[in-house]
């Protein structure tokens, strides 16, 4: 568990399902976080189990005790199928009622600090080009744009969209003389 000024970052609990369903059913949240919108209590419990299994943290707003989103750092699978040992990929989702208030910038700063303490060398993130708010969250946390590529849209499989790639170095390699 970690705390920021306005958030508690913690493991998901069974009681969170209604809050998970609330933000997980929002079309724009699902699209930006690349998952199918949740529709039922069963969907929320299943999604919550996956988040818990993958070590994703719930974002609980301190003032309301409401879970308003999630954030996590995941294994990176390289092109050769092996796991990248030095880095992790960041993913997050936030209830759209809380967009534009700095919550995700705050949560990502805490996650970066946690990953640095684990000696993670770098974090990477992928974001759709039309998601300007998420790009700002990354940039405010020191992530640097690395490149882009076209990918198929999860919701319209015949349509391609532009995905941007960002990286943040957490641990600088020492120079040897």
Backbone as a chain_set.jsonl record, in Angstrom:
{"seq": "XXXXXXXXXXXXXXXXXXXXXXXXXXXXXXXXXXXXXXXXXXXXXXXXXXXXXXXXXXXXXXXXXXXXXXXXXXXXXXXXXXXXXXXXXXXXXXXXXXXXXXXXXXXXXXXXXXXXXXXXXXXXXXXXXXXXXXXXXXXXXXXXXXXXXXXXXXXXXXXXXXXXXXXXXXXXXXXXX", "coords": {"N": [[0.84, -1.185, 0.0], [0.458, 2.254, -0.749], [0.553, 5.776, -0.184], [-0.568, 8.916, -1.416], [-0.974, 12.461, -1.649], [-3.767, 12.685, -2.135], [-4.65, 10.126, -2.622], [-4.958, 6.567, -1.998], [-3.039, 3.892, -2.822], [-3.613, 0.633, -3.355], [-4.142, -2.96, -2.888], [-6.76, -4.587, -4.721], [-10.046, -5.202, -3.389], [-12.802, -7.376, -2.592], [-15.062, -5.846, -2.058], [-14.868, -3.696, -3.73], [-16.149, -3.953, -6.145], [-18.406, -2.544, -7.198], [-17.475, 0.06, -7.676], [-15.471, -0.549, -9.511], [-17.032, -1.574, -11.589], [-18.385, 0.764, -12.223], [-16.391, 2.603, -13.317], [-15.242, 0.886, -15.148], [-17.232, 0.348, -16.974], [-17.488, 2.555, -18.488], [-17.352, 3.793, -21.679], [-15.321, 5.448, -22.873], [-13.234, 5.249, -21.038], [-12.662, 2.492, -21.132], [-11.911, 2.247, -23.844], [-9.589, 3.877, -23.996], [-7.951, 2.548, -22.197], [-7.769, 0.131, -23.34], [-9.534, -2.153, -23.095], [-12.455, -4.289, -23.085], [-15.572, -2.809, -22.447], [-17.086, -3.14, -19.219], [-20.086, -4.813, -18.198], [-21.68, -6.124, -16.328], [-22.166, -7.287, -12.881], [-20.791, -9.672, -12.631], [-18.874, -9.372, -14.686], [-17.391, -7.301, -13.525], [-16.332, -8.549, -11.196], [-14.749, -10.536, -12.429], [-12.929, -8.97, -13.903], [-11.73, -7.604, -11.798], [-10.457, -9.748, -10.508], [-8.503, -10.386, -12.42], [-7.021, -8.003, -12.408], [-6.096, -8.053, -9.739], [-4.586, -10.434, -9.791], [-2.579, -9.698, -11.584], [-1.218, -7.842, -10.143], [-2.074, -5.226, -10.144], [-2.834, -2.031, -8.859], [-5.432, -0.641, -6.871], [-6.896, 2.583, -7.08], [-7.734, 4.505, -4.595], [-9.715, 7.154, -3.663], [-8.956, 9.322, -1.122], [-10.701, 11.132, 0.246], [-13.299, 10.224, -0.234], [-13.259, 7.475, -0.056], [-13.689, 5.984, -2.283], [-13.052, 3.805, -5.018], [-11.427, 4.913, -7.751], [-10.062, 4.202, -9.981], [-7.3, 2.436, -11.545], [-3.85, 1.309, -11.464], [-0.806, -0.021, -12.738], [2.285, -1.897, -13.126], [3.666, -3.858, -15.562], [5.044, -7.024, -16.745], [7.273, -6.925, -19.51], [7.068, -8.363, -22.588], [9.387, -9.349, -24.828], [10.184, -9.154, -28.398], [11.337, -11.592, -29.044], [10.034, -13.294, -27.406], [10.912, -13.558, -24.832], [11.079, -12.422, -21.407], [11.525, -9.048, -20.571], [13.982, -8.141, -18.394], [14.793, -5.842, -17.074], [12.958, -3.793, -17.236], [9.564, -2.446, -17.056], [6.121, -2.296, -18.099], [3.821, 0.327, -18.0], [0.414, 0.667, -17.094], [-2.868, 2.06, -16.932], [-6.093, 3.16, -15.687], [-8.833, 5.408, -15.349], [-11.7, 6.574, -13.709], [-13.935, 8.487, -15.575], [-15.187, 10.665, -14.428], [-13.3, 11.788, -12.873], [-11.31, 12.758, -14.431], [-8.822, 15.083, -15.572], [-8.069, 16.259, -13.18], [-5.654, 15.771, -12.048], [-5.252, 13.365, -10.719], [-4.243, 10.951, -11.91], [-1.686, 11.706, -12.665], [-0.55, 12.075, -10.169], [-0.803, 9.449, -9.129], [0.816, 7.997, -10.929], [3.322, 9.122, -10.422], [3.774, 8.108, -7.855], [3.838, 5.362, -8.45], [6.121, 5.257, -10.085], [8.078, 5.895, -8.201], [7.835, 3.66, -6.501], [8.597, 1.586, -8.296], [11.227, 2.374, -8.84], [12.358, 1.91, -6.339], [12.345, -0.806, -6.381], [14.39, -1.321, -8.009], [13.923, -1.277, -10.73], [14.896, -0.624, -14.006], [13.808, 0.857, -16.143], [10.701, 2.312, -17.257], [8.025, 1.78, -19.493], [5.47, 3.002, -21.704], [2.46, 2.796, -23.594], [0.33, 4.669, -25.649], [-2.654, 5.828, -27.192], [-2.638, 8.036, -29.985], [-4.644, 9.978, -30.014], [-5.211, 10.391, -27.38], [-4.651, 12.775, -25.619], [-4.603, 13.671, -22.967], [-3.532, 11.519, -21.49], [-1.004, 11.44, -22.601], [0.003, 13.82, -21.565], [0.021, 13.191, -18.826], [2.047, 11.247, -18.783], [4.254, 12.764, -19.747], [4.461, 14.757, -17.755], [5.451, 13.216, -15.752], [8.0, 12.673, -16.52], [8.38, 10.914, -18.656], [9.61, 10.137, -21.887], [8.965, 10.713, -25.314], [9.306, 8.145, -27.706], [8.676, 6.999, -30.168], [6.351, 5.917, -32.782], [3.637, 3.814, -33.974], [1.397, 2.11, -36.207], [-1.542, 0.468, -35.169], [-4.09, -2.066, -34.909], [-7.385, -1.067, -34.164], [-8.975, -1.884, -31.182], [-11.737, -1.881, -30.933], [-12.727, -1.548, -33.483], [-11.934, -3.614, -35.672], [-11.106, -3.459, -38.329], [-9.965, -1.051, -38.618], [-7.15, 1.101, -38.38], [-5.135, 2.655, -35.881], [-3.039, 5.237, -34.494], [-0.415, 4.544, -32.323], [1.459, 5.699, -29.623], [4.735, 5.633, -28.195], [6.312, 5.72, -25.105], [9.059, 6.281, -22.815], [10.616, 6.043, -19.614], [13.545, 6.494, -17.871], [14.623, 5.008, -14.923], [16.713, 4.118, -13.319], [19.921, 5.03, -13.67], [22.584, 3.781, -15.592], [25.774, 3.075, -14.302], [28.78, 4.753, -15.173], [31.743, 3.297, -16.421], [35.236, 3.399, -15.978]], "CA": [[0.0, 0.0, 0.0], [1.158, 3.54, -0.792], [-0.345, 6.926, -0.107], [-0.179, 10.212, -1.952], [-1.753, 13.511, -0.984], [-5.219, 12.475, -2.27], [-4.962, 8.746, -2.997], [-4.359, 5.369, -1.418], [-2.803, 2.865, -3.839], [-3.694, -0.609, -2.581], [-4.694, -4.109, -3.6], [-8.217, -4.611, -4.849], [-10.81, -6.001, -2.435], [-14.101, -7.768, -3.157], [-16.039, -4.768, -1.875], [-14.631, -2.65, -4.733], [-16.721, -4.319, -7.438], [-19.322, -1.517, -7.739], [-16.646, 1.142, -8.208], [-14.819, -1.097, -10.712], [-18.063, -1.609, -12.631], [-18.695, 2.139, -12.626], [-15.426, 3.146, -14.278], [-14.979, -0.109, -16.189], [-18.319, 0.341, -17.96], [-17.425, 3.804, -19.25], [-16.788, 3.508, -23.013], [-14.073, 6.177, -23.117], [-12.211, 4.671, -20.16], [-12.306, 1.191, -21.702], [-11.2, 2.449, -25.111], [-8.248, 4.41, -23.742], [-7.175, 1.551, -21.46], [-7.677, -1.035, -24.219], [-10.284, -3.332, -22.653], [-13.874, -4.285, -23.42], [-16.342, -2.245, -21.329], [-17.775, -4.067, -18.323], [-21.54, -4.622, -18.251], [-22.396, -6.789, -15.237], [-21.443, -7.556, -11.638], [-19.873, -10.774, -12.94], [-17.758, -8.756, -15.426], [-16.578, -6.534, -12.573], [-15.58, -9.5, -10.378], [-13.736, -11.165, -13.284], [-11.928, -7.94, -14.186], [-11.042, -7.372, -10.531], [-9.561, -10.892, -10.291], [-7.364, -10.222, -13.334], [-6.219, -6.896, -11.885], [-5.444, -8.538, -8.524], [-3.584, -11.423, -10.211], [-1.481, -9.015, -12.265], [-0.578, -6.9, -9.233], [-2.54, -3.862, -10.398], [-3.278, -1.382, -7.628], [-6.64, 0.188, -6.878], [-6.704, 3.982, -6.705], [-8.828, 4.904, -3.708], [-9.7, 8.567, -3.302], [-8.997, 9.399, 0.344], [-11.828, 11.895, 0.794], [-14.574, 9.517, -0.395], [-13.009, 6.029, 0.047], [-14.173, 5.4, -3.542], [-12.032, 3.384, -5.979], [-11.672, 5.725, -8.946], [-9.283, 3.703, -11.11], [-6.246, 1.477, -11.244], [-2.548, 1.534, -12.084], [0.097, -1.141, -12.526], [3.478, -2.055, -13.956], [3.575, -5.234, -16.034], [6.179, -7.581, -17.474], [7.378, -6.631, -20.936], [7.461, -9.528, -23.383], [10.141, -8.877, -25.986], [9.844, -9.761, -29.691], [11.811, -12.98, -29.06], [9.208, -14.064, -26.484], [11.491, -13.544, -23.492], [10.668, -11.313, -20.55], [12.504, -7.982, -20.33], [14.282, -8.22, -16.964], [15.142, -4.554, -16.478], [11.909, -2.795, -17.382], [8.155, -2.801, -16.888], [5.201, -1.446, -18.851], [2.813, 0.966, -17.16], [-0.947, 0.75, -17.6], [-3.761, 2.664, -15.948], [-7.449, 3.562, -16.089], [-9.396, 6.324, -14.361], [-13.104, 6.967, -13.859], [-13.916, 9.76, -16.307], [-15.642, 11.75, -13.56], [-12.12, 12.305, -12.177], [-10.335, 13.215, -15.421], [-8.436, 16.49, -15.578], [-7.877, 16.763, -11.819], [-4.307, 15.441, -11.6], [-5.176, 12.111, -9.96], [-3.371, 9.955, -12.524], [-0.317, 12.225, -12.573], [-0.173, 11.776, -8.783], [-0.666, 7.994, -8.99], [1.975, 7.547, -11.705], [4.522, 9.537, -9.682], [3.944, 7.132, -6.77], [4.242, 4.088, -9.052], [7.522, 5.412, -10.507], [8.877, 5.813, -6.974], [7.812, 2.259, -6.092], [9.406, 0.79, -9.231], [12.632, 2.749, -8.622], [12.792, 1.219, -5.117], [12.512, -2.218, -6.751], [15.546, -1.329, -8.92], [13.503, -1.341, -12.132], [15.728, 0.328, -14.755], [13.005, 1.771, -16.959], [9.276, 2.065, -17.46], [7.541, 2.185, -20.809], [4.015, 3.137, -21.792], [1.899, 2.991, -24.929], [-0.898, 5.462, -25.565], [-3.165, 6.207, -28.508], [-2.287, 9.417, -30.343], [-5.737, 10.912, -29.708], [-5.364, 10.488, -25.93], [-3.738, 13.853, -25.235], [-4.512, 13.751, -21.503], [-2.597, 10.499, -21.031], [0.332, 11.889, -23.006], [0.414, 14.84, -20.586], [0.334, 12.478, -17.582], [3.372, 10.651, -18.963], [5.261, 13.825, -19.862], [4.621, 15.396, -16.439], [6.207, 12.282, -14.919], [9.344, 12.484, -17.062], [8.451, 9.957, -19.763], [10.019, 10.769, -23.143], [8.434, 10.103, -26.537], [10.319, 7.349, -28.4], [8.268, 6.678, -31.528], [4.948, 5.544, -32.952], [3.323, 2.739, -34.92], [-0.031, 1.885, -36.416], [-2.067, -0.782, -34.619], [-5.52, -2.22, -35.153], [-8.286, -0.594, -33.12], [-9.618, -2.993, -30.468], [-13.182, -1.803, -31.093], [-13.044, -1.603, -34.913], [-10.785, -4.412, -36.108], [-10.678, -3.124, -39.687], [-9.439, 0.315, -38.575], [-5.864, 1.262, -37.705], [-4.938, 3.906, -35.157], [-1.645, 5.501, -34.163], [-0.038, 4.311, -30.932], [2.714, 6.366, -29.28], [5.562, 4.866, -27.27], [7.062, 6.579, -24.181], [9.956, 5.585, -21.889], [11.242, 6.807, -18.526], [14.656, 5.808, -17.216], [14.538, 5.146, -13.47], [18.035, 3.864, -12.756], [20.953, 5.301, -14.67], [23.725, 2.868, -15.519], [27.004, 3.745, -13.889], [29.85, 4.754, -16.17], [32.96, 2.614, -15.974], [36.448, 3.967, -16.587]], "C": [[0.887, 1.252, 0.0], [0.116, 4.646, -0.684], [0.283, 8.122, -0.789], [-1.037, 11.242, -1.222], [-3.251, 13.206, -0.997], [-5.627, 11.026, -2.494], [-4.319, 7.726, -2.071], [-4.243, 4.375, -2.565], [-2.687, 1.549, -3.093], [-4.188, -1.748, -3.455], [-6.211, -3.978, -3.676], [-8.821, -5.524, -3.798], [-12.168, -6.309, -3.056], [-15.132, -6.645, -3.084], [-15.923, -3.675, -2.937], [-15.424, -2.848, -6.02], [-17.634, -3.238, -8.032], [-18.551, -0.342, -8.341], [-15.939, 0.701, -9.489], [-15.81, -1.135, -11.867], [-18.372, -0.199, -13.132], [-17.682, 2.659, -13.643], [-15.139, 2.178, -15.419], [-16.055, -0.199, -17.253], [-18.324, 1.609, -18.816], [-16.673, 3.566, -20.565], [-15.434, 4.177, -23.229], [-12.932, 5.665, -22.244], [-11.723, 3.357, -20.756], [-11.491, 1.351, -22.982], [-9.763, 2.9, -24.865], [-7.354, 3.41, -23.013], [-7.132, 0.205, -22.184], [-8.322, -2.298, -23.635], [-11.746, -3.18, -23.058], [-14.664, -3.742, -22.231], [-17.067, -3.326, -20.525], [-19.269, -3.765, -18.354], [-22.271, -5.148, -17.012], [-21.523, -6.903, -13.986], [-20.411, -8.658, -11.871], [-18.65, -10.262, -13.708], [-16.807, -8.047, -14.463], [-15.736, -7.457, -11.702], [-14.47, -10.164, -11.188], [-12.592, -10.201, -13.562], [-11.076, -7.688, -12.947], [-10.055, -8.502, -10.223], [-8.314, -10.784, -11.164], [-6.445, -9.113, -12.82], [-5.438, -7.333, -10.652], [-4.309, -9.493, -8.879], [-2.353, -10.742, -10.8], [-0.797, -7.964, -11.393], [-0.95, -5.448, -9.471], [-3.108, -3.291, -9.099], [-4.553, -0.577, -7.848], [-6.248, 1.6, -6.473], [-7.919, 4.411, -5.897], [-8.677, 6.383, -3.368], [-9.879, 8.663, -1.785], [-10.275, 10.051, 0.868], [-13.16, 11.155, 0.722], [-14.48, 8.015, -0.147], [-13.521, 5.282, -1.18], [-12.973, 4.994, -4.4], [-12.35, 4.07, -7.302], [-10.868, 5.252, -10.155], [-8.27, 2.677, -10.663], [-4.96, 1.875, -11.952], [-1.662, 0.331, -11.793], [1.29, -1.09, -13.452], [3.601, -3.541, -14.275], [4.872, -5.696, -16.679], [6.111, -7.166, -18.934], [7.836, -7.914, -21.62], [8.12, -9.01, -24.655], [9.731, -9.645, -27.244], [10.27, -11.223, -29.761], [11.042, -13.87, -28.085], [9.732, -14.099, -25.056], [11.02, -12.312, -22.72], [11.829, -10.326, -20.407], [12.741, -7.912, -18.825], [14.465, -6.864, -16.296], [14.025, -3.519, -16.497], [10.514, -3.352, -17.178], [7.323, -1.852, -17.74], [4.09, -0.956, -17.934], [1.46, 0.935, -17.865], [-1.847, 1.323, -16.519], [-5.112, 2.984, -16.562], [-8.018, 4.417, -14.966], [-10.84, 6.649, -14.711], [-13.154, 8.354, -14.498], [-14.466, 10.931, -15.5], [-14.471, 12.427, -12.837], [-11.023, 12.76, -13.136], [-10.037, 14.699, -15.224], [-8.197, 17.102, -14.208], [-6.512, 16.399, -11.236], [-4.173, 14.137, -10.838], [-4.198, 11.112, -10.581], [-1.915, 10.416, -12.531], [0.256, 11.896, -11.194], [0.082, 10.277, -8.592], [0.569, 7.485, -9.727], [3.278, 7.952, -11.025], [4.816, 8.546, -8.554], [4.408, 5.788, -7.322], [5.702, 4.15, -9.507], [8.455, 5.28, -9.304], [8.964, 4.365, -6.486], [8.712, 1.411, -6.99], [10.895, 1.122, -9.104], [13.171, 2.019, -7.39], [13.0, -0.273, -5.36], [13.68, -2.409, -7.718], [15.155, -1.593, -10.368], [14.281, -0.262, -12.877], [14.909, 1.336, -15.543], [11.548, 1.347, -16.962], [8.928, 2.506, -18.871], [6.024, 2.257, -20.765], [3.632, 3.329, -23.246], [0.572, 3.706, -24.771], [-1.347, 5.799, -26.98], [-2.926, 7.696, -28.744], [-3.388, 10.417, -29.996], [-5.971, 11.098, -28.207], [-4.359, 11.511, -25.376], [-3.553, 13.941, -23.722], [-3.508, 12.738, -20.963], [-1.164, 10.848, -21.432], [0.863, 12.918, -22.01], [0.787, 14.204, -19.25], [1.743, 11.902, -17.666], [4.461, 11.716, -18.979], [5.514, 14.513, -18.523], [5.427, 14.52, -15.484], [7.558, 11.92, -15.529], [9.485, 11.426, -18.132], [8.766, 10.727, -21.044], [9.462, 9.982, -24.324], [9.563, 9.391, -27.279], [9.962, 7.044, -29.85], [6.796, 6.313, -31.583], [4.826, 4.396, -33.941], [1.814, 2.66, -35.074], [-0.41, 0.522, -35.858], [-3.551, -0.856, -34.949], [-6.312, -1.78, -33.928], [-8.997, -1.799, -32.501], [-11.117, -3.035, -30.742], [-13.636, -1.842, -32.546], [-11.872, -2.299, -35.6], [-10.301, -4.112, -37.522], [-10.051, -1.728, -39.756], [-8.096, 0.338, -37.837], [-5.812, 2.631, -37.026], [-3.461, 4.028, -34.781], [-1.422, 5.343, -32.66], [1.334, 4.951, -30.703], [3.416, 5.593, -28.17], [6.409, 5.836, -26.44], [7.917, 5.724, -23.246], [10.456, 6.561, -20.826], [12.339, 5.948, -17.921], [14.551, 6.073, -15.714], [15.902, 5.021, -12.808], [19.046, 4.08, -13.867], [22.09, 4.307, -14.481], [24.975, 3.661, -15.164], [28.038, 3.66, -15.002], [31.058, 4.047, -15.58], [34.148, 3.201, -16.714], [37.524, 2.921, -16.672]], "O": [[1.924, 1.296, 0.661], [-1.046, 4.467, -1.048], [1.497, 8.32, -0.747], [-1.747, 10.903, -0.275], [-3.939, 13.434, -0.002], [-6.818, 10.722, -2.552], [-3.287, 7.98, -1.449], [-5.241, 4.052, -3.21], [-1.772, 1.364, -2.291], [-4.595, -1.546, -4.598], [-6.851, -3.355, -2.828], [-8.197, -6.494, -3.366], [-12.631, -5.588, -3.94], [-15.981, -6.522, -3.967], [-16.799, -2.815, -3.03], [-15.378, -1.992, -6.903], [-17.633, -3.037, -9.247], [-18.929, 0.187, -9.386], [-15.82, 1.476, -10.438], [-15.471, -0.771, -12.993], [-18.593, 0.007, -14.326], [-18.07, 3.11, -14.721], [-14.827, 2.602, -16.532], [-15.822, -0.76, -18.323], [-19.096, 1.708, -19.77], [-15.502, 3.185, -20.56], [-14.5, 3.541, -23.716], [-11.781, 5.652, -22.678], [-10.518, 3.131, -20.874], [-10.491, 0.659, -23.175], [-8.83, 2.362, -25.461], [-6.135, 3.423, -23.189], [-6.527, -0.749, -21.693], [-7.732, -3.378, -23.674], [-12.212, -2.076, -23.338], [-14.439, -4.181, -21.103], [-17.589, -4.293, -21.081], [-19.676, -2.615, -18.514], [-23.358, -4.67, -16.683], [-20.318, -6.654, -14.021], [-19.29, -8.583, -11.367], [-17.523, -10.664, -13.42], [-15.587, -8.172, -14.568], [-14.554, -7.19, -11.485], [-13.36, -10.336, -10.683], [-11.422, -10.573, -13.468], [-9.853, -7.573, -13.036], [-8.953, -8.251, -9.736], [-7.204, -11.057, -10.707], [-5.225, -9.274, -12.803], [-4.253, -7.024, -10.526], [-3.206, -9.383, -8.343], [-1.222, -11.158, -10.545], [0.108, -7.27, -11.857], [-0.231, -4.54, -9.052], [-3.779, -3.991, -8.341], [-4.724, 0.08, -8.875], [-5.376, 1.792, -5.626], [-8.995, 4.649, -6.446], [-7.645, 6.811, -2.85], [-10.85, 8.14, -1.236], [-10.866, 9.566, 1.833], [-14.058, 11.419, 1.521], [-15.507, 7.345, -0.038], [-13.759, 4.076, -1.117], [-11.996, 5.737, -4.502], [-13.403, 3.841, -7.897], [-10.976, 5.833, -11.235], [-8.355, 2.121, -9.568], [-4.966, 2.66, -12.899], [-1.757, -0.269, -10.722], [1.31, -0.343, -14.431], [3.636, -4.379, -13.373], [5.695, -4.885, -17.106], [5.032, -7.069, -19.518], [8.871, -8.479, -21.268], [7.492, -8.319, -25.457], [9.026, -10.651, -27.17], [9.638, -12.016, -30.459], [11.349, -15.054, -27.946], [9.062, -14.618, -24.163], [10.621, -11.304, -23.303], [12.967, -10.721, -20.154], [11.81, -7.653, -18.062], [14.309, -6.747, -15.081], [14.132, -2.48, -15.846], [10.31, -4.565, -17.132], [7.758, -0.747, -18.063], [3.496, -1.733, -17.187], [1.37, 1.149, -19.074], [-1.619, 1.1, -15.33], [-5.26, 3.067, -17.781], [-7.732, 4.193, -13.79], [-11.161, 6.959, -15.858], [-12.5, 9.284, -14.027], [-14.23, 12.085, -15.861], [-14.629, 13.504, -12.262], [-9.926, 13.111, -12.7], [-10.888, 15.465, -14.77], [-8.129, 18.324, -14.077], [-6.239, 16.681, -10.069], [-3.086, 13.824, -10.353], [-3.411, 10.493, -9.865], [-1.008, 9.592, -12.414], [1.411, 11.487, -11.076], [1.068, 9.886, -7.967], [1.291, 6.633, -9.209], [4.245, 7.191, -11.053], [5.971, 8.187, -8.324], [5.274, 5.142, -6.732], [6.441, 3.182, -9.327], [9.497, 4.629, -9.386], [10.037, 3.898, -6.103], [9.502, 0.607, -6.495], [11.735, 0.234, -9.248], [14.313, 1.56, -7.394], [13.745, -0.927, -4.63], [13.931, -3.518, -8.188], [15.971, -2.081, -11.15], [14.326, 0.886, -12.436], [15.255, 2.515, -15.612], [11.211, 0.191, -16.707], [9.472, 3.486, -19.379], [5.38, 1.656, -19.906], [4.364, 3.936, -24.028], [-0.214, 3.393, -23.877], [-0.52, 6.028, -27.863], [-3.001, 8.506, -27.82], [-3.099, 11.58, -29.714], [-6.836, 11.878, -27.808], [-3.36, 11.151, -24.754], [-2.46, 14.253, -23.249], [-2.719, 13.061, -20.076], [-0.223, 10.581, -20.684], [2.04, 12.889, -21.654], [1.753, 14.62, -18.61], [2.538, 12.048, -16.737], [5.477, 11.579, -18.297], [6.659, 14.819, -18.191], [6.015, 15.016, -14.523], [8.191, 10.957, -15.097], [10.607, 11.067, -18.491], [8.257, 11.827, -21.261], [9.482, 8.751, -24.335], [10.643, 9.952, -27.463], [10.854, 6.851, -30.677], [6.082, 6.385, -30.583], [5.775, 4.052, -34.646], [1.057, 3.08, -34.199], [0.308, -0.46, -36.048], [-4.189, 0.158, -35.231], [-5.944, -2.088, -32.794], [-9.553, -2.632, -33.215], [-11.707, -4.115, -30.78], [-14.8, -2.134, -32.822], [-10.932, -1.646, -36.054], [-9.181, -4.484, -37.874], [-9.652, -1.278, -40.83], [-7.927, -0.316, -36.808], [-6.361, 3.616, -37.52], [-2.733, 3.036, -34.755], [-2.136, 5.923, -31.842], [2.254, 4.763, -31.498], [2.773, 4.98, -27.318], [7.132, 6.667, -26.99], [7.557, 4.593, -22.922], [10.686, 7.74, -21.098], [12.097, 4.814, -17.507], [14.407, 7.218, -15.286], [16.206, 5.734, -11.851], [19.022, 3.388, -14.884], [22.507, 4.026, -13.357], [25.197, 4.766, -15.66], [28.16, 2.642, -15.683], [31.357, 4.181, -14.393], [34.083, 3.466, -17.914], [38.622, 3.202, -17.154]]}, "num_chains": 1, "name": "protein.A"}
